[in-house]
Amino acid sequence: TTNIEKLKNQRRLNVQEQIAVRKDSILKEAKYWRDNGVPEPLRKVFTENGIEIEKSIMIEYEQDFPGISTDEGMILTEKGKFYEFDVDLNKDRTELIELYSFVDVSDRFEIEEYRKGIGKTYGFIAMEVLNELNKK
């Protein structure tokens, strides 16, 4: 396998290397939240929107990032839908203070295995990661 850390420090990557780095990044984020779980109030938001968190992956998730709400990010569902969320939770993340947005942004992502110049699209790579993690 390619050494992802080494690739991250390279200036110019070929398409395969770019895909490997991107996939590694998505996989690390997804695994982290699968292993550690998302806060209960956020889990509830997902459940209320018909999302099975155990079969979905977090592909972006920021907590307490300066200048934004307490929790925001993006989840890819088992049905292949991308949702962006933006919520404020209380300090210990046990209560939902406000749900600012929960939006289906799937139309922003192209799911293509081959696209001239970039190879696999981000959406395709995210779907690959989802499918791999759900096989386990």
MDTraj code that builds the backbone (N, CA, C; nanometers):
import mdtraj as md
import numpy as np

residues = "THR THR ASN ILE GLU LYS LEU LYS ASN GLN ARG ARG LEU ASN VAL GLN GLU GLN ILE ALA VAL ARG LYS ASP SER ILE LEU LYS GLU ALA LYS TYR TRP ARG ASP ASN GLY VAL PRO GLU PRO LEU ARG LYS VAL PHE THR GLU ASN GLY ILE GLU ILE GLU LYS SER ILE MET ILE GLU TYR GLU GLN ASP PHE PRO GLY ILE SER THR ASP GLU GLY MET ILE LEU THR GLU LYS GLY LYS PHE TYR GLU PHE ASP VAL ASP LEU ASN LYS ASP ARG THR GLU LEU ILE GLU LEU TYR SER PHE VAL ASP VAL SER ASP ARG PHE GLU ILE GLU GLU TYR ARG LYS GLY ILE GLY LYS THR TYR GLY PHE ILE ALA MET GLU VAL LEU ASN GLU LEU ASN LYS LYS".split()
xyz = np.array([
    [0.0836, -0.1202, 0.0000],
    [0.0000, 0.0000, 0.0000],
    [0.0872, 0.1254, 0.0000],
    [0.0266, 0.2328, -0.0457],
    [0.1012, 0.3587, -0.0505],
    [0.1089, 0.4187, 0.0884],
    [0.2152, 0.4898, 0.1136],
    [0.2314, 0.5539, 0.2428],
    [0.1591, 0.6885, 0.2391],
    [0.0405, 0.6929, 0.2994],
    [-0.0457, 0.8114, 0.2944],
    [0.0241, 0.9338, 0.3552],
    [0.0900, 0.9154, 0.4687],
    [0.1566, 1.0302, 0.5323],
    [0.2611, 1.0917, 0.4395],
    [0.3336, 1.0046, 0.3711],
    [0.4366, 1.0514, 0.2773],
    [0.3702, 1.1269, 0.1614],
    [0.2613, 1.0721, 0.1126],
    [0.1900, 1.1349, 0.0008],
    [0.1381, 1.2732, 0.0385],
    [0.0885, 1.2860, 0.1628],
    [0.0327, 1.4137, 0.2068],
    [0.1355, 1.5253, 0.1998],
    [0.2630, 1.4910, 0.2160],
    [0.3688, 1.5918, 0.2149],
    [0.4242, 1.6214, 0.0763],
    [0.3835, 1.5417, -0.0218],
    [0.4300, 1.5650, -0.1581],
    [0.3537, 1.6805, -0.2197],
    [0.4224, 1.7549, -0.3041],
    [0.3564, 1.8687, -0.3692],
    [0.2646, 1.8251, -0.4813],
    [0.3187, 1.7455, -0.5713],
    [0.2393, 1.7045, -0.6873],
    [0.2075, 1.5564, -0.6796],
    [0.0801, 1.5269, -0.6809],
    [0.0377, 1.3873, -0.6735],
    [-0.0309, 1.3494, -0.8036],
    [-0.0106, 1.2258, -0.8467],
    [-0.0866, 1.1821, -0.9639],
    [-0.2295, 1.1508, -0.9189],
    [-0.3151, 1.1233, -1.0138],
    [-0.4569, 1.1027, -0.9842],
    [-0.4775, 0.9908, -0.8813],
    [-0.4077, 0.8780, -0.8983],
    [-0.4237, 0.7655, -0.8058],
    [-0.3825, 0.8052, -0.6637],
    [-0.2740, 0.8819, -0.6529],
    [-0.2267, 0.9257, -0.5212],
    [-0.3254, 1.0239, -0.4580],
    [-0.3797, 1.1136, -0.5393],
    [-0.4798, 1.2093, -0.4885],
    [-0.6006, 1.1346, -0.4339],
    [-0.6436, 1.0325, -0.5079],
    [-0.7586, 0.9522, -0.4658],
    [-0.7271, 0.8796, -0.3351],
    [-0.6065, 0.8247, -0.3240],
    [-0.5657, 0.7521, -0.2027],
    [-0.5677, 0.8453, -0.0810],
    [-0.5164, 0.9660, -0.0967],
    [-0.5130, 1.0633, 0.0133],
    [-0.6553, 1.1030, 0.0523],
    [-0.7391, 1.1307, -0.0486],
    [-0.8776, 1.1698, -0.0235],
    [-0.9533, 1.0573, 0.0478],
    [-0.9329, 0.9346, 0.0004],
    [-1.0032, 0.8206, 0.0592],
    [-0.9586, 0.7995, 0.2040],
    [-0.8288, 0.8130, 0.2289],
    [-0.7744, 0.7977, 0.3632],
    [-0.8379, 0.8990, 0.4581],
    [-0.8517, 1.0209, 0.4114],
    [-0.9096, 1.1288, 0.4919],
    [-1.0560, 1.0993, 0.5263],
    [-1.1335, 1.0563, 0.4282],
    [-1.2753, 1.0235, 0.4494],
    [-1.2869, 0.9042, 0.5450],
    [-1.2026, 0.8030, 0.5231],
    [-1.2057, 0.6823, 0.6046],
    [-1.1726, 0.7124, 0.7503],
    [-1.0714, 0.7947, 0.7744],
    [-1.0316, 0.8285, 0.9120],
    [-1.1457, 0.8987, 0.9853],
    [-1.2077, 0.9958, 0.9181],
    [-1.3194, 1.0692, 0.9787],
    [-1.4351, 0.9737, 1.0091],
    [-1.4708, 0.8921, 0.9107],
    [-1.5829, 0.7985, 0.9257],
    [-1.5572, 0.7000, 1.0395],
    [-1.4367, 0.6428, 1.0434],
    [-1.4033, 0.5450, 1.1474],
    [-1.4034, 0.6095, 1.2858],
    [-1.3497, 0.7308, 1.2937],
    [-1.3445, 0.7987, 1.4233],
    [-1.4844, 0.8108, 1.4833],
    [-1.5798, 0.8584, 1.4044],
    [-1.7157, 0.8791, 1.4565],
    [-1.7912, 0.7482, 1.4736],
    [-1.7564, 0.6461, 1.3928],
    [-1.8163, 0.5136, 1.4143],
    [-1.7696, 0.4581, 1.5484],
    [-1.6401, 0.4726, 1.5769],
    [-1.5834, 0.4186, 1.7000],
    [-1.6259, 0.4965, 1.8232],
    [-1.6344, 0.6285, 1.8116],
    [-1.6610, 0.7138, 1.9276],
    [-1.8065, 0.7550, 1.9430],
    [-1.8833, 0.7422, 1.8361],
    [-2.0242, 0.7805, 1.8410],
    [-2.0438, 0.9313, 1.8361],
    [-2.1569, 0.9731, 1.7836],
    [-2.1883, 1.1164, 1.7795],
    [-2.2716, 1.1493, 1.9036],
    [-2.2725, 1.2761, 1.9435],
    [-2.3515, 1.3138, 2.0609],
    [-2.4991, 1.2724, 2.0448],
    [-2.5600, 1.2327, 2.1559],
    [-2.6980, 1.1840, 2.1558],
    [-2.7983, 1.2790, 2.0881],
    [-2.7933, 1.4112, 2.1156],
    [-2.8904, 1.4997, 2.0504],
    [-2.8776, 1.4996, 1.8973],
    [-2.7548, 1.4844, 1.8481],
    [-2.7326, 1.4799, 1.7034],
    [-2.7834, 1.3474, 1.6473],
    [-2.7592, 1.2414, 1.7205],
    [-2.8091, 1.1085, 1.6834],
    [-2.9617, 1.1139, 1.6691],
    [-3.0252, 1.1854, 1.7616],
    [-3.1713, 1.1996, 1.7600],
    [-3.2177, 1.2748, 1.6339],
    [-3.1465, 1.3799, 1.5965],
    [-3.1787, 1.4553, 1.4746],
    [-3.1730, 1.3611, 1.3537],
    [-3.0677, 1.2797, 1.3475],
    [-3.0538, 1.1853, 1.2355],
    [-3.1691, 1.0850, 1.2349],
    [-3.1979, 1.0265, 1.3513],
    [-3.3047, 0.9273, 1.3625],
    [-3.4392, 0.9864, 1.3206],
    [-3.4654, 1.1102, 1.3665],
    [-3.5919, 1.1762, 1.3313],
    [-3.6030, 1.2035, 1.1815],
    [-3.4891, 1.2051, 1.1136],
    [-3.4886, 1.2263, 0.9687],
    [-3.4728, 1.0944, 0.8927],
    [-3.4968, 0.9842, 0.9633],
    [-3.4969, 0.8526, 0.8983],
    [-3.3594, 0.7986, 0.8641],
    [-3.2560, 0.8454, 0.9336],
    [-3.1199, 0.8023, 0.9041],
    [-3.0733, 0.7013, 1.0082],
    [-3.0233, 0.5891, 0.9598],
    [-2.9644, 0.4884, 1.0488],
    [-2.8182, 0.5240, 1.0669],
    [-2.7849, 0.5803, 1.1805],
    [-2.6488, 0.6283, 1.2053],
    [-2.5462, 0.5144, 1.1988],
    [-2.5845, 0.3957, 1.2409],
    [-2.4908, 0.2830, 1.2408],
    [-2.4509, 0.2420, 1.0989],
    [-2.5353, 0.2738, 1.0017],
    [-2.5058, 0.2353, 0.8634],
    [-2.4658, 0.3550, 0.7781],
    [-2.4485, 0.4708, 0.8416],
    [-2.4104, 0.5932, 0.7716],
    [-2.2696, 0.6325, 0.8153],
    [-2.2100, 0.7284, 0.7443],
    [-2.0777, 0.7752, 0.7875],
    [-2.0748, 0.9275, 0.7939],
    [-1.9999, 0.9762, 0.8926],
    [-1.9743, 1.1195, 0.9012],
    [-1.8579, 1.1455, 0.8057],
    [-1.8770, 1.2349, 0.7094],
    [-1.7636, 1.2634, 0.6217],
    [-1.6993, 1.3975, 0.6557],
    [-1.7713, 1.4773, 0.7312],
    [-1.7145, 1.6012, 0.7851],
    [-1.7855, 1.6244, 0.9174],
    [-1.7110, 1.6667, 1.0172],
    [-1.7755, 1.6979, 1.1443],
    [-1.6825, 1.7882, 1.2245],
    [-1.7253, 1.9113, 1.2455],
    [-1.6479, 2.0075, 1.3239],
    [-1.7215, 2.0328, 1.4548],
    [-1.6462, 2.0334, 1.5638],
    [-1.7038, 2.0675, 1.6933],
    [-1.6310, 2.1894, 1.7477],
    [-1.7086, 2.2846, 1.7971],
    [-1.6529, 2.4049, 1.8608],
    [-1.5504, 2.4785, 1.7758],
    [-1.5722, 2.4797, 1.6462],
    [-1.4822, 2.5525, 1.5580],
    [-1.5122, 2.7011, 1.5740],
    [-1.4112, 2.7837, 1.5938],
    [-1.4373, 2.9273, 1.6182],
    [-1.5218, 2.9908, 1.5071],
    [-1.6205, 3.0672, 1.5497],
    [-1.7020, 3.1408, 1.4530],
    [-1.8187, 3.0656, 1.3939],
    [-1.8356, 2.9396, 1.4319],
    [-1.9520, 2.8649, 1.3824],
    [-2.0307, 2.8099, 1.5009],
    [-2.1416, 2.7453, 1.4713],
    [-2.2206, 2.6841, 1.5784],
    [-2.1403, 2.5700, 1.6422],
    [-2.1908, 2.5119, 1.7480],
    [-2.1109, 2.4118, 1.8204],
    [-2.0782, 2.2893, 1.7348],
    [-2.1720, 2.2441, 1.6552],
    [-2.1518, 2.1225, 1.5765],
    [-2.2052, 2.1410, 1.4355],
    [-2.1195, 2.1154, 1.3376],
    [-2.1683, 2.1165, 1.1995],
    [-2.0882, 2.0188, 1.1170],
    [-2.1485, 1.9722, 1.0104],
    [-2.0778, 1.8768, 0.9267],
    [-2.1667, 1.8155, 0.8214],
    [-2.1247, 1.6969, 0.7785],
    [-2.1973, 1.6277, 0.6730],
    [-2.1963, 1.4780, 0.6993],
    [-2.3118, 1.4183, 0.6726],
    [-2.3263, 1.2735, 0.6887],
    [-2.3668, 1.2148, 0.5540],
    [-2.3157, 1.0959, 0.5261],
    [-2.3554, 1.0214, 0.4074],
    [-2.4353, 0.9022, 0.4585],
    [-2.5606, 0.8924, 0.4151],
    [-2.6491, 0.7881, 0.4672],
    [-2.6328, 0.6571, 0.3912],
    [-2.6857, 0.5517, 0.4509],
    [-2.6816, 0.4197, 0.3887],
    [-2.7569, 0.4199, 0.2560],
    [-2.8446, 0.5167, 0.2365],
    [-2.9204, 0.5262, 0.1108],
    [-2.8469, 0.6104, 0.0064],
    [-2.7233, 0.6533, 0.0401],
    [-2.6440, 0.7290, -0.0561],
    [-2.6789, 0.8765, -0.0635],
    [-2.7390, 0.9298, 0.0424],
    [-2.7751, 1.0716, 0.0478],
    [-2.6758, 1.1474, 0.1353],
    [-2.6382, 1.2660, 0.0895],
    [-2.5499, 1.3531, 0.1660],
    [-2.6341, 1.4608, 0.2339],
    [-2.6182, 1.4762, 0.3650],
    [-2.6901, 1.5797, 0.4386],
    [-2.5905, 1.6664, 0.5142],
    [-2.6095, 1.7969, 0.5050],
    [-2.5318, 1.8899, 0.5857],
    [-2.6155, 1.9261, 0.7068],
    [-2.5487, 1.9373, 0.8214],
    [-2.6211, 1.9761, 0.9419],
    [-2.5457, 2.0867, 1.0135],
    [-2.6214, 2.1643, 1.0879],
    [-2.5664, 2.2771, 1.1623],
    [-2.6525, 2.2922, 1.2872],
    [-2.5927, 2.2609, 1.4028],
    [-2.6682, 2.2639, 1.5287],
    [-2.5866, 2.3289, 1.6401],
    [-2.6580, 2.3770, 1.7388],
    [-2.5949, 2.4204, 1.8632],
    [-2.6371, 2.3220, 1.9706],
    [-2.5372, 2.2647, 2.0388],
    [-2.5636, 2.1758, 2.1511],
    [-2.5144, 2.2458, 2.2769],
    [-2.5632, 2.2002, 2.3921],
    [-2.5141, 2.2590, 2.5172],
    [-2.3684, 2.2174, 2.5403],
    [-2.3072, 2.2742, 2.6424],
    [-2.1636, 2.2560, 2.6662],
    [-2.1192, 2.1091, 2.6722],
    [-2.1951, 2.0256, 2.7411],
    [-2.1533, 1.8847, 2.7490],
    [-2.2216, 1.7962, 2.6431],
    [-2.2821, 1.8593, 2.5449],
    [-2.3415, 1.7917, 2.4288],
    [-2.4504, 1.6892, 2.4653],
    [-2.5311, 1.7242, 2.5658],
    [-2.6385, 1.6335, 2.6048],
    [-2.7751, 1.6873, 2.5617],
    [-2.7796, 1.8141, 2.5203],
    [-2.9065, 1.8739, 2.4784],
    [-2.8899, 1.9526, 2.3499],
    [-2.9952, 1.9468, 2.2685],
    [-3.0001, 2.0265, 2.1465],
    [-3.0539, 2.1645, 2.1839],
    [-2.9749, 2.2669, 2.1577],
    [-3.0221, 2.4030, 2.1827],
    [-3.0977, 2.4518, 2.0599],
    [-3.0355, 2.4364, 1.9437],
    [-3.1036, 2.4774, 1.8213],
    [-3.0541, 2.3992, 1.7008],
    [-3.1491, 2.3603, 1.6160],
    [-3.1175, 2.2976, 1.4886],
    [-3.1298, 2.4076, 1.3841],
    [-3.0162, 2.4543, 1.3329],
    [-3.0189, 2.5621, 1.2335],
    [-3.0528, 2.5082, 1.0957],
    [-2.9902, 2.3978, 1.0600],
    [-3.0218, 2.3421, 0.9293],
    [-2.9890, 2.1941, 0.9231],
    [-3.0669, 2.1267, 0.8411],
    [-3.0448, 1.9868, 0.8098],
    [-3.0903, 1.9735, 0.6657],
    [-2.9946, 1.9727, 0.5733],
    [-3.0276, 1.9872, 0.4323],
    [-2.9685, 1.8743, 0.3480],
    [-3.0507, 1.8217, 0.2583],
    [-3.0037, 1.7221, 0.1626],
    [-2.9225, 1.7963, 0.0563],
    [-2.7927, 1.7677, 0.0510],
    [-2.7039, 1.8342, -0.0458],
    [-2.6511, 1.7335, -0.1484],
    [-2.7214, 1.6233, -0.1642],
    [-2.6777, 1.5161, -0.2540],
    [-2.6537, 1.5641, -0.3961],
    [-2.7310, 1.6632, -0.4393],
    [-2.7170, 1.7102, -0.5781],
    [-2.5831, 1.7805, -0.6036],
    [-2.5088, 1.8107, -0.4969],
    [-2.3761, 1.8710, -0.5129],
    [-2.2694, 1.7681, -0.5483],
    [-2.3031, 1.6414, -0.5288],
    [-2.2033, 1.5365, -0.5467],
    [-2.2312, 1.4504, -0.6682],
    [-2.1271, 1.4337, -0.7491],
    [-2.1383, 1.3418, -0.8606],
    [-2.0760, 1.2111, -0.8156],
    [-2.1465, 1.1043, -0.8426],
    [-2.0971, 0.9716, -0.8044],
    [-2.0476, 0.9056, -0.9327],
    [-1.9224, 0.9303, -0.9657],
    [-1.8657, 0.8742, -1.0883],
    [-1.7341, 0.8065, -1.0581],
    [-1.7179, 0.6860, -1.1144],
    [-1.5943, 0.6123, -1.0925],
    [-1.4814, 0.6700, -1.1756],
    [-1.5153, 0.7225, -1.2934],
    [-1.4092, 0.7835, -1.3717],
    [-1.4541, 0.9172, -1.4281],
    [-1.3779, 1.0172, -1.3982],
    [-1.4042, 1.1515, -1.4487],
    [-1.2720, 1.2021, -1.5024],
    [-1.2712, 1.2479, -1.6246],
    [-1.1472, 1.2929, -1.6891],
    [-1.0730, 1.3930, -1.6002],
    [-0.9467, 1.3653, -1.5783],
    [-0.8631, 1.4570, -1.5014],
    [-0.8618, 1.4340, -1.3513],
    [-0.9677, 1.3731, -1.2975],
    [-0.9687, 1.3515, -1.1518],
    [-0.9914, 1.2062, -1.1122],
    [-1.0271, 1.1220, -1.2067],
    [-1.0547, 0.9829, -1.1709],
    [-1.1854, 0.9742, -1.0954],
    [-1.1816, 0.9100, -0.9790],
    [-1.3022, 0.8934, -0.8985],
    [-1.3427, 1.0276, -0.8379],
    [-1.4719, 1.0557, -0.8402],
    [-1.5204, 1.1797, -0.7782],
    [-1.5235, 1.1624, -0.6263],
    [-1.5263, 1.2742, -0.5553],
    [-1.5323, 1.2732, -0.4086],
    [-1.6523, 1.1915, -0.3621],
    [-1.7658, 1.2131, -0.4278],
    [-1.8874, 1.1400, -0.3925],
    [-1.8717, 0.9899, -0.4094],
    [-1.8040, 0.9502, -0.5170],
    [-1.7816, 0.8077, -0.5426],
    [-1.6922, 0.7483, -0.4341],
    [-1.5863, 0.8196, -0.3978],
    [-1.4931, 0.7728, -0.2947],
    [-1.5657, 0.7593, -0.1608],
    [-1.6476, 0.8588, -0.1274],
    [-1.7238, 0.8542, -0.0022],
    [-1.8163, 0.7318, -0.0010],
    [-1.8804, 0.7036, -0.1139],
    [-1.9686, 0.5859, -0.1241],
    [-1.8886, 0.4570, -0.1061],
    [-1.7668, 0.4529, -0.1633],
    [-1.6797, 0.3368, -0.1476],
    [-1.6491, 0.3123, 0.0009],
    [-1.6139, 0.4185, 0.0705],
    [-1.5819, 0.4081, 0.2126],
    [-1.7054, 0.3584, 0.2898],
    [-1.8197, 0.4165, 0.2611],
    [-1.9453, 0.3744, 0.3256],
    [-1.9685, 0.2250, 0.3058],
    [-1.9567, 0.1799, 0.1815],
    [-1.9812, 0.0389, 0.1502],
    [-1.8802, -0.0528, 0.2178],
    [-1.7532, -0.0113, 0.2210],
    [-1.6503, -0.0917, 0.2860],
    [-1.6781, -0.1045, 0.4360],
    [-1.7127, 0.0062, 0.5009],
    [-1.7373, 0.0013, 0.6452],
    [-1.8636, -0.0761, 0.6791],
    [-1.9614, -0.0748, 0.5897],
    [-2.0853, -0.1463, 0.6167],
    [-2.0741, -0.2958, 0.5922],
    [-1.9685, -0.3396, 0.5233],
    [-1.9468, -0.4829, 0.4992],
    [-1.8963, -0.5519, 0.6248],
    [-1.8294, -0.4751, 0.7116],
    [-1.7686, -0.5356, 0.8305],
    [-1.8736, -0.5822, 0.9292],
])
top = md.Topology()
chain = top.add_chain()
for i, resn in enumerate(residues, 1):
    res = top.add_residue(resn, chain, resSeq=i)
    for name in ("N", "CA", "C"):
        top.add_atom(name, md.element.get_by_symbol(name[0]), res)
traj = md.Trajectory(xyz[None], top)
